[in-house]
């Protein structure tokens, strides 16, 4: 909203507005500062309200009975703190993003849809202390609905045209059948014709997989928020570079007109996660809950799809991939190997807790691995 107002004043009136406020780089910085300040200064009020509502973290012990003993002190720590993150991001969206961009529309829908999904799940757990929240199948189906909408929007022209009204939400000229691999110049492979069905499935896998992987990672104080911060920063840098034709050509990365809006929103996410870490770091005063983890994971998955950076996300978000794979391997082993386990407990971060690692050590080392993967992702810009 503020961006459109400044743009109007700068180009259609005699009011002198510094054009620096219209630059993508400036808006990315301002978005990060906005969410950082909101989460830090509004955080105590939100946390106190969540305490008053008795949104204490429920501890599931069916698969890992010892987990209750390790995390007993977390039982009264409020969850649903993701509301703070998402609200601050939405404020930044209205202030600093181009509301006429299709990227803004899609990221806004992802935030609302997945945030509400996670919020309902958290609410049911809070209302019924022994409840698992929404049934897994229902939750997955609702995630599929958004991912399916995104896939149809990107790959089915009639839907793009239906949402492009009066100069709003024009879709950029990008071929969403192209897939790029870090360190490789040009597209790794291209899907067209009937192959777009596979592209549709890839979109669904990336968005739902990212959403659930972040949700699984959110099990220790500061773990998920710190890792999301790193991924958001790297993807924001790629979005900024892809928005400039000359830079994109020089670096051999795809040029995507208008994708700076993705960068602005990802910077808003990074600022919000950094501010949230103020209260979510060990010992945590609040957890983001499914409200935050499902939405933030879905947003970075959506951003990666829009930027044609699905494989880059798998690299820089390697912590999320490993955490999800550890759960899949544990379930398969337990089911098909006569209840034998690969790990002492899954997701993987709990396995190291059971080995005797202090929680702070597990989180710090996962952050370090996440930082290394983020730096490798950034290095891929030059080594291709």
C-alpha angles and dihedrals in degrees: 000000000000090000092054090047093051090046091052093048092047098049106024106036138047091247111118110231119177104247089216087083089062095055116107092228092055093048091050090055093044092048091053092047091047095054093040093055094043094052094045098046099035093038098088093053092049092047092049090050091050090050089052090051089051095233092164119171112263115222117215111206105171096105098029112030092179090059091080090059094047095047102031091116090059094060095097096039108114121244131197089074086138086085088072092052096046096045091051090049091051091051089052089048092056093043104043110017131085103253090199093063121104088219090060090049094051095045090047092051091048091052095049097041099045093036091056090045092053091042093055090047092052092045093054091049090049095047094047108035094200094045124112089213119231115010111262093241093051091048092049093048091052090050089050091053092060094041090049091050090051092049092049092047093052099041105030112068097200091064091050090052092047091056094043102087129156096350093309126125098004109181116235120243097257127139104229092195092073117098123194129202124208113256093018123105114229129359118331090212139341129222122203139156110009088357088076087076087065089047088054090052092048090054091052092048093049096048099041093037093051092047094051095040092057089046090055092048093055096089106104133052109281096348100117097035092051093049093045089052091058094047093047093052094051094047090047090055091051090048091052093049094045089054093065116072095206095046092046092050092047093049094042093238126132116274111229113183114226097008089126084090087067089052091051092052093045090052088051087053092049092051092047093050091048091051091044090054087063086073101020097056118103118324090032120216091190140011125219093226124192087308089072106025098050092046098044092046091049092048095054089046090051091047091051091051093048091050094044089241103123094129092046088055090054088054102044091036091051091131090061091047093051093047092051093046091051090058093046092049092047093051094046093047093048092048101041103027099058095270094309115153129219093200131030087239135352141259094056097247090065090052090062091046089056089051088061102262113146113244092245091055093051092049095045093050092047088051090051091051089047090051092050091051090047091053091048089052091052091046089057088071091071101030101067 
